[in-house]
Amino acid sequence: MASRPPGPATTLIVSPRGQITLPKLVRARLRLVPGSILLLREEAGKIVLDPAAVTPVSHYTDEEIERLVGADRVSPRERAALRRRWGLKVGARRRRRG
């Protein structure tokens, strides 16, 4: 995210529960909505808040994983084409160590 010039100082009051409210203009400017996640760090005696980039995580069942792995397999014809493209012998197979 590009660095912005600092805006005017705003006074915030820490509640008895340790909470603060970000001013509406700041929330709008940074596109913060309810549920937005911020990262807090201390830097040279100052509090710095950064919007966090959040990537959703999916949980798959064993059956779904098996289906995805099966769908990702390469057919013998595709394997031969890839081996030719990579300059490998088409019929050769790598030996597995046992």
PyMOL commands that place a pseudoatom at each C-alpha (Angstrom):
pseudoatom trace, name=CA, resn=MET, resi=1, chain=A, elem=C, hetatm=0, pos=[0.000, 0.000, 0.000]
pseudoatom trace, name=CA, resn=ALA, resi=2, chain=A, elem=C, hetatm=0, pos=[1.376, 3.434, -0.896]
pseudoatom trace, name=CA, resn=SER, resi=3, chain=A, elem=C, hetatm=0, pos=[2.391, 5.628, 1.974]
pseudoatom trace, name=CA, resn=ARG, resi=4, chain=A, elem=C, hetatm=0, pos=[0.131, 8.631, 2.559]
pseudoatom trace, name=CA, resn=PRO, resi=5, chain=A, elem=C, hetatm=0, pos=[1.156, 11.888, 4.093]
pseudoatom trace, name=CA, resn=PRO, resi=6, chain=A, elem=C, hetatm=0, pos=[0.095, 12.050, 7.734]
pseudoatom trace, name=CA, resn=GLY, resi=7, chain=A, elem=C, hetatm=0, pos=[-3.286, 13.648, 8.332]
pseudoatom trace, name=CA, resn=PRO, resi=8, chain=A, elem=C, hetatm=0, pos=[-4.138, 16.019, 11.125]
pseudoatom trace, name=CA, resn=ALA, resi=9, chain=A, elem=C, hetatm=0, pos=[-3.814, 14.633, 14.647]
pseudoatom trace, name=CA, resn=THR, resi=10, chain=A, elem=C, hetatm=0, pos=[-7.041, 13.384, 16.201]
pseudoatom trace, name=CA, resn=THR, resi=11, chain=A, elem=C, hetatm=0, pos=[-7.583, 12.811, 19.895]
pseudoatom trace, name=CA, resn=LEU, resi=12, chain=A, elem=C, hetatm=0, pos=[-8.883, 9.352, 20.770]
pseudoatom trace, name=CA, resn=ILE, resi=13, chain=A, elem=C, hetatm=0, pos=[-9.919, 8.251, 24.247]
pseudoatom trace, name=CA, resn=VAL, resi=14, chain=A, elem=C, hetatm=0, pos=[-9.206, 4.739, 25.451]
pseudoatom trace, name=CA, resn=SER, resi=15, chain=A, elem=C, hetatm=0, pos=[-12.305, 3.211, 27.079]
pseudoatom trace, name=CA, resn=PRO, resi=16, chain=A, elem=C, hetatm=0, pos=[-12.164, 1.335, 30.385]
pseudoatom trace, name=CA, resn=ARG, resi=17, chain=A, elem=C, hetatm=0, pos=[-12.053, -1.877, 28.298]
pseudoatom trace, name=CA, resn=GLY, resi=18, chain=A, elem=C, hetatm=0, pos=[-9.037, -0.612, 26.304]
pseudoatom trace, name=CA, resn=GLN, resi=19, chain=A, elem=C, hetatm=0, pos=[-11.037, 0.193, 23.177]
pseudoatom trace, name=CA, resn=ILE, resi=20, chain=A, elem=C, hetatm=0, pos=[-10.781, 3.161, 20.817]
pseudoatom trace, name=CA, resn=THR, resi=21, chain=A, elem=C, hetatm=0, pos=[-13.068, 4.285, 18.005]
pseudoatom trace, name=CA, resn=LEU, resi=22, chain=A, elem=C, hetatm=0, pos=[-11.515, 5.149, 14.664]
pseudoatom trace, name=CA, resn=PRO, resi=23, chain=A, elem=C, hetatm=0, pos=[-12.997, 8.348, 13.229]
pseudoatom trace, name=CA, resn=LYS, resi=24, chain=A, elem=C, hetatm=0, pos=[-15.516, 7.856, 10.407]
pseudoatom trace, name=CA, resn=LEU, resi=25, chain=A, elem=C, hetatm=0, pos=[-13.415, 9.809, 7.889]
pseudoatom trace, name=CA, resn=VAL, resi=26, chain=A, elem=C, hetatm=0, pos=[-10.391, 7.587, 8.567]
pseudoatom trace, name=CA, resn=ARG, resi=27, chain=A, elem=C, hetatm=0, pos=[-12.503, 4.423, 8.234]
pseudoatom trace, name=CA, resn=ALA, resi=28, chain=A, elem=C, hetatm=0, pos=[-13.966, 5.693, 4.959]
pseudoatom trace, name=CA, resn=ARG, resi=29, chain=A, elem=C, hetatm=0, pos=[-10.591, 6.790, 3.559]
pseudoatom trace, name=CA, resn=LEU, resi=30, chain=A, elem=C, hetatm=0, pos=[-9.032, 3.401, 4.376]
pseudoatom trace, name=CA, resn=ARG, resi=31, chain=A, elem=C, hetatm=0, pos=[-12.184, 1.491, 3.334]
pseudoatom trace, name=CA, resn=LEU, resi=32, chain=A, elem=C, hetatm=0, pos=[-12.521, -0.144, 6.736]
pseudoatom trace, name=CA, resn=VAL, resi=33, chain=A, elem=C, hetatm=0, pos=[-15.868, -1.804, 7.350]
pseudoatom trace, name=CA, resn=PRO, resi=34, chain=A, elem=C, hetatm=0, pos=[-17.208, -3.744, 10.334]
pseudoatom trace, name=CA, resn=GLY, resi=35, chain=A, elem=C, hetatm=0, pos=[-15.179, -6.941, 10.522]
pseudoatom trace, name=CA, resn=SER, resi=36, chain=A, elem=C, hetatm=0, pos=[-12.066, -5.445, 8.885]
pseudoatom trace, name=CA, resn=ILE, resi=37, chain=A, elem=C, hetatm=0, pos=[-8.880, -6.819, 10.379]
pseudoatom trace, name=CA, resn=LEU, resi=38, chain=A, elem=C, hetatm=0, pos=[-6.023, -4.558, 11.441]
pseudoatom trace, name=CA, resn=LEU, resi=39, chain=A, elem=C, hetatm=0, pos=[-2.476, -5.407, 12.445]
pseudoatom trace, name=CA, resn=LEU, resi=40, chain=A, elem=C, hetatm=0, pos=[-1.100, -3.516, 15.450]
pseudoatom trace, name=CA, resn=ARG, resi=41, chain=A, elem=C, hetatm=0, pos=[2.598, -3.017, 16.091]
pseudoatom trace, name=CA, resn=GLU, resi=42, chain=A, elem=C, hetatm=0, pos=[4.690, -0.800, 18.286]
pseudoatom trace, name=CA, resn=GLU, resi=43, chain=A, elem=C, hetatm=0, pos=[7.279, 1.245, 16.454]
pseudoatom trace, name=CA, resn=ALA, resi=44, chain=A, elem=C, hetatm=0, pos=[9.666, 3.560, 18.276]
pseudoatom trace, name=CA, resn=GLY, resi=45, chain=A, elem=C, hetatm=0, pos=[7.179, 4.124, 21.103]
pseudoatom trace, name=CA, resn=LYS, resi=46, chain=A, elem=C, hetatm=0, pos=[4.239, 4.663, 18.726]
pseudoatom trace, name=CA, resn=ILE, resi=47, chain=A, elem=C, hetatm=0, pos=[1.213, 2.530, 17.904]
pseudoatom trace, name=CA, resn=VAL, resi=48, chain=A, elem=C, hetatm=0, pos=[0.900, 1.713, 14.211]
pseudoatom trace, name=CA, resn=LEU, resi=49, chain=A, elem=C, hetatm=0, pos=[-2.233, 0.109, 12.747]
pseudoatom trace, name=CA, resn=ASP, resi=50, chain=A, elem=C, hetatm=0, pos=[-2.168, -1.422, 9.264]
pseudoatom trace, name=CA, resn=PRO, resi=51, chain=A, elem=C, hetatm=0, pos=[-5.081, -2.951, 7.363]
pseudoatom trace, name=CA, resn=ALA, resi=52, chain=A, elem=C, hetatm=0, pos=[-4.429, -6.694, 7.021]
pseudoatom trace, name=CA, resn=ALA, resi=53, chain=A, elem=C, hetatm=0, pos=[-4.700, -8.655, 3.797]
pseudoatom trace, name=CA, resn=VAL, resi=54, chain=A, elem=C, hetatm=0, pos=[-6.819, -11.683, 4.651]
pseudoatom trace, name=CA, resn=THR, resi=55, chain=A, elem=C, hetatm=0, pos=[-6.964, -14.800, 2.517]
pseudoatom trace, name=CA, resn=PRO, resi=56, chain=A, elem=C, hetatm=0, pos=[-9.926, -17.084, 3.090]
pseudoatom trace, name=CA, resn=VAL, resi=57, chain=A, elem=C, hetatm=0, pos=[-8.998, -20.649, 3.972]
pseudoatom trace, name=CA, resn=SER, resi=58, chain=A, elem=C, hetatm=0, pos=[-11.080, -23.614, 2.899]
pseudoatom trace, name=CA, resn=HIS, resi=59, chain=A, elem=C, hetatm=0, pos=[-11.217, -26.891, 4.755]
pseudoatom trace, name=CA, resn=TYR, resi=60, chain=A, elem=C, hetatm=0, pos=[-11.679, -30.007, 2.645]
pseudoatom trace, name=CA, resn=THR, resi=61, chain=A, elem=C, hetatm=0, pos=[-12.866, -33.452, 3.643]
pseudoatom trace, name=CA, resn=ASP, resi=62, chain=A, elem=C, hetatm=0, pos=[-10.716, -36.490, 2.827]
pseudoatom trace, name=CA, resn=GLU, resi=63, chain=A, elem=C, hetatm=0, pos=[-13.151, -37.375, 0.033]
pseudoatom trace, name=CA, resn=GLU, resi=64, chain=A, elem=C, hetatm=0, pos=[-12.863, -33.907, -1.520]
pseudoatom trace, name=CA, resn=ILE, resi=65, chain=A, elem=C, hetatm=0, pos=[-9.058, -34.062, -1.370]
pseudoatom trace, name=CA, resn=GLU, resi=66, chain=A, elem=C, hetatm=0, pos=[-9.081, -37.488, -3.043]
pseudoatom trace, name=CA, resn=ARG, resi=67, chain=A, elem=C, hetatm=0, pos=[-11.363, -36.171, -5.803]
pseudoatom trace, name=CA, resn=LEU, resi=68, chain=A, elem=C, hetatm=0, pos=[-9.140, -33.102, -6.376]
pseudoatom trace, name=CA, resn=VAL, resi=69, chain=A, elem=C, hetatm=0, pos=[-5.956, -35.196, -6.502]
pseudoatom trace, name=CA, resn=GLY, resi=70, chain=A, elem=C, hetatm=0, pos=[-7.597, -37.580, -8.970]
pseudoatom trace, name=CA, resn=ALA, resi=71, chain=A, elem=C, hetatm=0, pos=[-8.746, -34.705, -11.184]
pseudoatom trace, name=CA, resn=ASP, resi=72, chain=A, elem=C, hetatm=0, pos=[-5.212, -33.261, -11.170]
pseudoatom trace, name=CA, resn=ARG, resi=73, chain=A, elem=C, hetatm=0, pos=[-3.578, -36.410, -12.565]
pseudoatom trace, name=CA, resn=VAL, resi=74, chain=A, elem=C, hetatm=0, pos=[-1.990, -36.283, -16.022]
pseudoatom trace, name=CA, resn=SER, resi=75, chain=A, elem=C, hetatm=0, pos=[-3.151, -38.748, -18.659]
pseudoatom trace, name=CA, resn=PRO, resi=76, chain=A, elem=C, hetatm=0, pos=[-0.531, -40.944, -20.369]
pseudoatom trace, name=CA, resn=ARG, resi=77, chain=A, elem=C, hetatm=0, pos=[-0.934, -38.915, -23.571]
pseudoatom trace, name=CA, resn=GLU, resi=78, chain=A, elem=C, hetatm=0, pos=[-0.408, -35.604, -21.710]
pseudoatom trace, name=CA, resn=ARG, resi=79, chain=A, elem=C, hetatm=0, pos=[2.568, -37.118, -19.860]
pseudoatom trace, name=CA, resn=ALA, resi=80, chain=A, elem=C, hetatm=0, pos=[4.207, -38.144, -23.170]
pseudoatom trace, name=CA, resn=ALA, resi=81, chain=A, elem=C, hetatm=0, pos=[3.658, -34.662, -24.622]
pseudoatom trace, name=CA, resn=LEU, resi=82, chain=A, elem=C, hetatm=0, pos=[5.216, -33.059, -21.544]
pseudoatom trace, name=CA, resn=ARG, resi=83, chain=A, elem=C, hetatm=0, pos=[8.219, -35.411, -21.632]
pseudoatom trace, name=CA, resn=ARG, resi=84, chain=A, elem=C, hetatm=0, pos=[8.785, -34.536, -25.325]
pseudoatom trace, name=CA, resn=ARG, resi=85, chain=A, elem=C, hetatm=0, pos=[8.504, -30.821, -24.541]
pseudoatom trace, name=CA, resn=TRP, resi=86, chain=A, elem=C, hetatm=0, pos=[11.027, -31.168, -21.702]
pseudoatom trace, name=CA, resn=GLY, resi=87, chain=A, elem=C, hetatm=0, pos=[13.425, -33.191, -23.859]
pseudoatom trace, name=CA, resn=LEU, resi=88, chain=A, elem=C, hetatm=0, pos=[13.020, -36.415, -21.862]
pseudoatom trace, name=CA, resn=LYS, resi=89, chain=A, elem=C, hetatm=0, pos=[12.689, -39.902, -23.308]
pseudoatom trace, name=CA, resn=VAL, resi=90, chain=A, elem=C, hetatm=0, pos=[9.008, -40.561, -23.791]
pseudoatom trace, name=CA, resn=GLY, resi=91, chain=A, elem=C, hetatm=0, pos=[9.020, -44.225, -22.761]
pseudoatom trace, name=CA, resn=ALA, resi=92, chain=A, elem=C, hetatm=0, pos=[11.555, -43.912, -19.943]
pseudoatom trace, name=CA, resn=ARG, resi=93, chain=A, elem=C, hetatm=0, pos=[10.463, -44.005, -16.325]
pseudoatom trace, name=CA, resn=ARG, resi=94, chain=A, elem=C, hetatm=0, pos=[12.421, -42.945, -13.316]
pseudoatom trace, name=CA, resn=ARG, resi=95, chain=A, elem=C, hetatm=0, pos=[13.362, -45.752, -10.972]
pseudoatom trace, name=CA, resn=ARG, resi=96, chain=A, elem=C, hetatm=0, pos=[12.036, -45.519, -7.467]
pseudoatom trace, name=CA, resn=ARG, resi=97, chain=A, elem=C, hetatm=0, pos=[14.359, -46.166, -4.604]
pseudoatom trace, name=CA, resn=GLY, resi=98, chain=A, elem=C, hetatm=0, pos=[13.070, -48.842, -2.313]
for i in range(1, 98): cmd.bond("trace and resi %d" % i, "trace and resi %d" % (i + 1))
show_as sticks, trace
zoom trace
